[in-house]
Amino acid sequence: MLSGVVDAIRAAGGEVYAVTSEPQALAARAEEEWDLSFECVGDPHQEIAGAARHQGMLDLRTSEVGEFITRDTAWAVSHPKGFYQPGVLALNSERLLYRWESVPNRANMGGAGGRPTEDYVWGEIQTALADTAAADAALDEAPVTGGKAPPFFMFSLMLMAHGWFLRPKAFTYQGDGVNPMQRFPLVLMRLLVFIGCWITAFMLLPSSWVSLALALYAPVMILGIRKVYRTFAVETPE
């Protein structure tokens, strides 16, 4: 989140918290290593998310923890009730000022993209604060999002590239201080080089050899992409 937005919210008398279904130890570690200016709160048993749902404020979707999450991490992942999808909730003592919840689908990479921008959310909150007679904010179903998510098929190819084209690998936090999504450019370059190598091979080597190699490798890529399509939530927005 932009530090300017955080400062503006605090200047208006508010505070910002990031609530995650990770254990508190990992939440605190991410806060420190990503140098965040707001507190990260672990909610592995989904008590905070459950309270928001029970009170009718926000109903976050919950996904099961699969091998995409548990594999290739530097620690034992603990999500006793799964992990919840992204959401934003802003409120004061009187009413709900803003709320948004992710509907995972292939257009937003199973919930990994399609999130509202900080400036947009803060603008919506300011509008709500200015209208003191307004009721609770309705769920925002068409927010301004940061950038456009790649097609889901391309996202699947990038997961395969992240796993060195042997199996799909999720962009999970590895405890190295790097935001997982910052690996996207490197993985995209890896994918382009991979495709370029096949094209070059067809140009320089006997096509029968390269065709045979591609035929032998194709099942690996097909199985990996099918696994991504089966694993990621693809709920259709209402």
PADREN-787317 format. One record per residue (C-alpha): residue number from 1; residue in three letters; x, y, z. Coordinates in nm, 2 decimals, padded with zeros to 4 digits, m for minus. Layout:
REM PADREN-787317
+-----+------+--------+--------+--------+
:  nr : rest :   east :  north :     up :
+-----+------+--------+--------+--------+
: NUM :  ALA :      X :      Y :      Z :
...
+-----+------+--------+--------+--------+
***
This chain:
REM PADREN-787317
+-----+------+--------+--------+--------+
:  nr : rest :   east :  north :     up :
+-----+------+--------+--------+--------+
:   1 :  MET :  00.00 :  00.00 :  00.00 :
:   2 :  LEU :  00.12 :  00.35 : m00.08 :
:   3 :  SER :  00.26 :  00.52 :  00.23 :
:   4 :  GLY :  00.09 :  00.84 :  00.12 :
:   5 :  VAL : m00.25 :  00.67 :  00.15 :
:   6 :  VAL : m00.17 :  00.52 :  00.49 :
:   7 :  ASP : m00.06 :  00.87 :  00.61 :
:   8 :  ALA : m00.38 :  01.03 :  00.48 :
:   9 :  ILE : m00.59 :  00.77 :  00.66 :
:  10 :  ARG : m00.41 :  00.83 :  00.98 :
:  11 :  ALA : m00.44 :  01.20 :  00.94 :
:  12 :  ALA : m00.81 :  01.16 :  00.91 :
:  13 :  GLY : m00.81 :  00.97 :  01.24 :
:  14 :  GLY : m00.81 :  00.61 :  01.10 :
:  15 :  GLU : m00.58 :  00.32 :  01.10 :
:  16 :  VAL : m00.48 :  00.05 :  00.86 :
:  17 :  TYR : m00.45 : m00.32 :  00.93 :
:  18 :  ALA : m00.37 : m00.62 :  00.70 :
:  19 :  VAL : m00.54 : m00.93 :  00.82 :
:  20 :  THR : m00.42 : m01.26 :  00.68 :
:  21 :  SER : m00.51 : m01.63 :  00.73 :
:  22 :  GLU : m00.14 : m01.69 :  00.78 :
:  23 :  PRO : m00.01 : m01.76 :  01.14 :
:  24 :  GLN :  00.09 : m01.45 :  01.33 :
:  25 :  ALA :  00.46 : m01.54 :  01.31 :
:  26 :  LEU :  00.45 : m01.53 :  00.93 :
:  27 :  ALA :  00.23 : m01.21 :  00.93 :
:  28 :  ALA :  00.49 : m01.04 :  01.15 :
:  29 :  ARG :  00.77 : m01.16 :  00.93 :
:  30 :  ALA :  00.62 : m01.03 :  00.62 :
:  31 :  GLU :  00.55 : m00.70 :  00.79 :
:  32 :  GLU :  00.91 : m00.67 :  00.88 :
:  33 :  GLU :  01.08 : m00.80 :  00.57 :
:  34 :  TRP :  00.85 : m00.60 :  00.33 :
:  35 :  ASP :  00.90 : m00.29 :  00.54 :
:  36 :  LEU :  00.53 : m00.23 :  00.57 :
:  37 :  SER :  00.40 :  00.08 :  00.75 :
:  38 :  PHE :  00.10 : m00.09 :  00.90 :
:  39 :  GLU :  00.04 : m00.39 :  01.13 :
:  40 :  CYS : m00.02 : m00.74 :  00.99 :
:  41 :  VAL : m00.25 : m00.96 :  01.19 :
:  42 :  GLY : m00.25 : m01.34 :  01.16 :
:  43 :  ASP : m00.59 : m01.50 :  01.16 :
:  44 :  PRO : m00.53 : m01.87 :  01.09 :
:  45 :  HIS : m00.85 : m01.98 :  01.26 :
:  46 :  GLN : m01.05 : m01.71 :  01.07 :
:  47 :  GLU : m01.19 : m01.56 :  01.38 :
:  48 :  ILE : m01.18 : m01.21 :  01.25 :
:  49 :  ALA : m01.31 : m01.31 :  00.91 :
:  50 :  GLY : m01.58 : m01.51 :  01.08 :
:  51 :  ALA : m01.69 : m01.21 :  01.29 :
:  52 :  ALA : m01.71 : m00.99 :  00.98 :
:  53 :  ARG : m01.92 : m01.26 :  00.81 :
:  54 :  HIS : m02.14 : m01.31 :  01.11 :
:  55 :  GLN : m02.21 : m00.94 :  01.14 :
:  56 :  GLY : m02.29 : m00.91 :  00.77 :
:  57 :  MET : m02.00 : m00.68 :  00.69 :
:  58 :  LEU : m01.79 : m00.89 :  00.46 :
:  59 :  ASP : m01.82 : m01.25 :  00.34 :
:  60 :  LEU : m01.47 : m01.36 :  00.22 :
:  61 :  ARG : m01.45 : m01.67 :  00.01 :
:  62 :  THR : m01.24 : m01.94 :  00.16 :
:  63 :  SER : m01.02 : m02.18 : m00.05 :
:  64 :  GLU : m00.87 : m02.51 :  00.06 :
:  65 :  VAL : m00.49 : m02.53 :  00.10 :
:  66 :  GLY : m00.35 : m02.75 : m00.17 :
:  67 :  GLU :  00.00 : m02.85 : m00.27 :
:  68 :  PHE :  00.05 : m02.52 : m00.46 :
:  69 :  ILE :  00.06 : m02.35 : m00.12 :
:  70 :  THR :  00.23 : m02.62 :  00.09 :
:  71 :  ARG :  00.50 : m02.72 : m00.15 :
:  72 :  ASP :  00.82 : m02.52 : m00.21 :
:  73 :  THR :  00.79 : m02.31 :  00.10 :
:  74 :  ALA :  01.07 : m02.26 :  00.36 :
:  75 :  TRP :  00.84 : m02.35 :  00.65 :
:  76 :  ALA :  00.55 : m02.56 :  00.75 :
:  77 :  VAL :  00.23 : m02.39 :  00.63 :
:  78 :  SER : m00.05 : m02.39 :  00.88 :
:  79 :  HIS : m00.40 : m02.31 :  00.75 :
:  80 :  PRO : m00.64 : m02.52 :  00.97 :
:  81 :  LYS : m00.94 : m02.37 :  00.80 :
:  82 :  GLY : m00.80 : m02.29 :  00.46 :
:  83 :  PHE : m00.71 : m01.94 :  00.34 :
:  84 :  TYR : m00.94 : m01.66 :  00.26 :
:  85 :  GLN : m00.95 : m01.46 : m00.06 :
:  86 :  PRO : m00.87 : m01.09 : m00.06 :
:  87 :  GLY : m01.11 : m00.83 :  00.07 :
:  88 :  VAL : m01.12 : m00.46 :  00.19 :
:  89 :  LEU : m01.33 : m00.33 :  00.47 :
:  90 :  ALA : m01.34 :  00.03 :  00.60 :
:  91 :  LEU : m01.57 :  00.14 :  00.88 :
:  92 :  ASN : m01.60 :  00.38 :  01.16 :
:  93 :  SER : m01.81 :  00.37 :  01.48 :
:  94 :  GLU : m02.12 :  00.47 :  01.29 :
:  95 :  ARG : m02.13 :  00.27 :  00.96 :
:  96 :  LEU : m01.95 :  00.08 :  00.69 :
:  97 :  LEU : m01.77 :  00.32 :  00.46 :
:  98 :  TYR : m01.64 :  00.08 :  00.20 :
:  99 :  ARG : m01.63 : m00.29 :  00.13 :
: 100 :  TRP : m01.51 : m00.52 : m00.14 :
: 101 :  GLU : m01.45 : m00.89 : m00.16 :
: 102 :  SER : m01.27 : m01.09 : m00.43 :
: 103 :  VAL : m01.47 : m01.34 : m00.64 :
: 104 :  PRO : m01.20 : m01.58 : m00.77 :
: 105 :  ASN : m01.23 : m01.65 : m01.14 :
: 106 :  ARG : m01.00 : m01.70 : m01.44 :
: 107 :  ALA : m01.02 : m01.33 : m01.53 :
: 108 :  ASN : m00.84 : m01.24 : m01.20 :
: 109 :  MET : m00.61 : m01.54 : m01.19 :
: 110 :  GLY : m00.81 : m01.72 : m00.92 :
: 111 :  GLY : m00.81 : m01.42 : m00.69 :
: 112 :  ALA : m00.44 : m01.33 : m00.73 :
: 113 :  GLY : m00.53 : m01.01 : m00.93 :
: 114 :  GLY : m00.81 : m00.77 : m01.00 :
: 115 :  ARG : m00.78 : m00.59 : m00.67 :
: 116 :  PRO : m00.89 : m00.22 : m00.61 :
: 117 :  THR : m00.61 :  00.04 : m00.60 :
: 118 :  GLU : m00.53 :  00.22 : m00.28 :
: 119 :  ASP : m00.61 :  00.56 : m00.42 :
: 120 :  TYR : m00.94 :  00.44 : m00.55 :
: 121 :  VAL : m01.04 :  00.29 : m00.21 :
: 122 :  TRP : m00.93 :  00.60 : m00.02 :
: 123 :  GLY : m01.13 :  00.81 : m00.26 :
: 124 :  GLU : m01.44 :  00.60 : m00.20 :
: 125 :  ILE : m01.39 :  00.63 :  00.18 :
: 126 :  GLN : m01.36 :  01.00 :  00.16 :
: 127 :  THR : m01.68 :  01.02 : m00.04 :
: 128 :  ALA : m01.86 :  00.81 :  00.22 :
: 129 :  LEU : m01.72 :  01.03 :  00.51 :
: 130 :  ALA : m01.84 :  01.34 :  00.34 :
: 131 :  ASP : m02.20 :  01.21 :  00.32 :
: 132 :  THR : m02.28 :  01.18 :  00.69 :
: 133 :  ALA : m02.64 :  01.09 :  00.61 :
: 134 :  ALA : m02.55 :  00.79 :  00.39 :
: 135 :  ALA : m02.63 :  00.43 :  00.49 :
: 136 :  ASP : m02.38 :  00.14 :  00.51 :
: 137 :  ALA : m02.18 :  00.12 :  00.19 :
: 138 :  ALA : m02.29 : m00.14 : m00.06 :
: 139 :  LEU : m02.05 : m00.41 : m00.17 :
: 140 :  ASP : m01.83 : m00.26 : m00.45 :
: 141 :  GLU : m01.86 : m00.50 : m00.74 :
: 142 :  ALA : m01.68 : m00.29 : m01.01 :
: 143 :  PRO : m01.37 : m00.12 : m00.85 :
: 144 :  VAL : m01.09 :  00.04 : m01.03 :
: 145 :  THR : m00.81 : m00.22 : m01.03 :
: 146 :  GLY : m00.44 : m00.19 : m01.06 :
: 147 :  GLY : m00.34 : m00.32 : m01.41 :
: 148 :  LYS : m00.49 : m00.59 : m01.61 :
: 149 :  ALA : m00.44 : m00.96 : m01.52 :
: 150 :  PRO : m00.30 : m01.18 : m01.80 :
: 151 :  PRO : m00.52 : m01.44 : m01.96 :
: 152 :  PHE : m00.56 : m01.74 : m01.74 :
: 153 :  PHE : m00.38 : m01.96 : m01.99 :
: 154 :  MET : m00.08 : m01.73 : m01.99 :
: 155 :  PHE : m00.09 : m01.73 : m01.61 :
: 156 :  SER : m00.08 : m02.12 : m01.62 :
: 157 :  LEU :  00.22 : m02.10 : m01.85 :
: 158 :  MET :  00.39 : m01.86 : m01.61 :
: 159 :  LEU :  00.33 : m02.11 : m01.32 :
: 160 :  MET :  00.49 : m02.38 : m01.53 :
: 161 :  ALA :  00.78 : m02.14 : m01.60 :
: 162 :  HIS :  00.81 : m02.07 : m01.23 :
: 163 :  GLY :  00.85 : m02.45 : m01.18 :
: 164 :  TRP :  01.11 : m02.47 : m01.45 :
: 165 :  PHE :  00.86 : m02.62 : m01.69 :
: 166 :  LEU :  00.84 : m02.95 : m01.50 :
: 167 :  ARG :  00.54 : m02.87 : m01.29 :
: 168 :  PRO :  00.34 : m02.56 : m01.19 :
: 169 :  LYS :  00.48 : m02.37 : m00.89 :
: 170 :  ALA :  00.28 : m02.10 : m00.71 :
: 171 :  PHE :  00.42 : m01.75 : m00.63 :
: 172 :  THR :  00.43 : m01.82 : m00.26 :
: 173 :  TYR :  00.63 : m01.61 : m00.01 :
: 174 :  GLN :  00.97 : m01.77 :  00.04 :
: 175 :  GLY :  01.09 : m01.58 :  00.34 :
: 176 :  ASP :  01.35 : m01.39 :  00.15 :
: 177 :  GLY :  01.20 : m01.04 :  00.19 :
: 178 :  VAL :  01.07 : m01.04 : m00.17 :
: 179 :  ASN :  00.71 : m00.99 : m00.25 :
: 180 :  PRO :  00.62 : m01.31 : m00.45 :
: 181 :  MET :  00.44 : m01.11 : m00.73 :
: 182 :  GLN :  00.77 : m00.92 : m00.79 :
: 183 :  ARG :  00.90 : m01.25 : m00.95 :
: 184 :  PHE :  00.65 : m01.21 : m01.23 :
: 185 :  PRO :  00.89 : m01.02 : m01.47 :
: 186 :  LEU :  01.17 : m01.28 : m01.42 :
: 187 :  VAL :  00.94 : m01.57 : m01.47 :
: 188 :  LEU :  00.79 : m01.40 : m01.78 :
: 189 :  MET :  01.14 : m01.36 : m01.93 :
: 190 :  ARG :  01.21 : m01.73 : m01.85 :
: 191 :  LEU :  00.89 : m01.82 : m02.04 :
: 192 :  LEU :  00.99 : m01.61 : m02.34 :
: 193 :  VAL :  01.34 : m01.77 : m02.35 :
: 194 :  PHE :  01.18 : m02.11 : m02.33 :
: 195 :  ILE :  00.96 : m02.04 : m02.63 :
: 196 :  GLY :  01.25 : m01.88 : m02.81 :
: 197 :  CYS :  01.46 : m02.19 : m02.76 :
: 198 :  TRP :  01.20 : m02.41 : m02.92 :
: 199 :  ILE :  01.17 : m02.18 : m03.22 :
: 200 :  THR :  01.54 : m02.17 : m03.26 :
: 201 :  ALA :  01.56 : m02.55 : m03.24 :
: 202 :  PHE :  01.31 : m02.58 : m03.52 :
: 203 :  MET :  01.52 : m02.34 : m03.73 :
: 204 :  LEU :  01.86 : m02.49 : m03.67 :
: 205 :  LEU :  01.80 : m02.86 : m03.61 :
: 206 :  PRO :  01.63 : m03.14 : m03.81 :
: 207 :  SER :  01.26 : m03.08 : m03.76 :
: 208 :  SER :  01.20 : m03.45 : m03.70 :
: 209 :  TRP :  01.43 : m03.45 : m03.40 :
: 210 :  VAL :  01.27 : m03.14 : m03.25 :
: 211 :  SER :  00.92 : m03.26 : m03.32 :
: 212 :  LEU :  01.00 : m03.58 : m03.14 :
: 213 :  ALA :  01.14 : m03.39 : m02.84 :
: 214 :  LEU :  00.83 : m03.17 : m02.83 :
: 215 :  ALA :  00.60 : m03.47 : m02.85 :
: 216 :  LEU :  00.78 : m03.63 : m02.56 :
: 217 :  TYR :  00.77 : m03.31 : m02.35 :
: 218 :  ALA :  00.41 : m03.20 : m02.44 :
: 219 :  PRO :  00.24 : m03.43 : m02.19 :
: 220 :  VAL :  00.44 : m03.27 : m01.91 :
: 221 :  MET :  00.31 : m02.92 : m02.01 :
: 222 :  ILE : m00.04 : m03.04 : m02.07 :
: 223 :  LEU : m00.07 : m03.22 : m01.73 :
: 224 :  GLY :  00.08 : m02.91 : m01.55 :
: 225 :  ILE : m00.17 : m02.67 : m01.72 :
: 226 :  ARG : m00.46 : m02.90 : m01.65 :
: 227 :  LYS : m00.35 : m02.91 : m01.28 :
: 228 :  VAL : m00.36 : m02.53 : m01.27 :
: 229 :  TYR : m00.71 : m02.52 : m01.42 :
: 230 :  ARG : m00.84 : m02.78 : m01.17 :
: 231 :  THR : m00.67 : m02.63 : m00.87 :
: 232 :  PHE : m00.75 : m02.26 : m00.89 :
: 233 :  ALA : m01.09 : m02.14 : m00.79 :
: 234 :  VAL : m01.29 : m02.04 : m01.09 :
: 235 :  GLU : m01.61 : m01.91 : m00.93 :
: 236 :  THR : m01.82 : m01.71 : m01.18 :
: 237 :  PRO : m01.92 : m01.36 : m01.06 :
: 238 :  GLU : m02.29 : m01.32 : m01.00 :
+-----+------+--------+--------+--------+
***
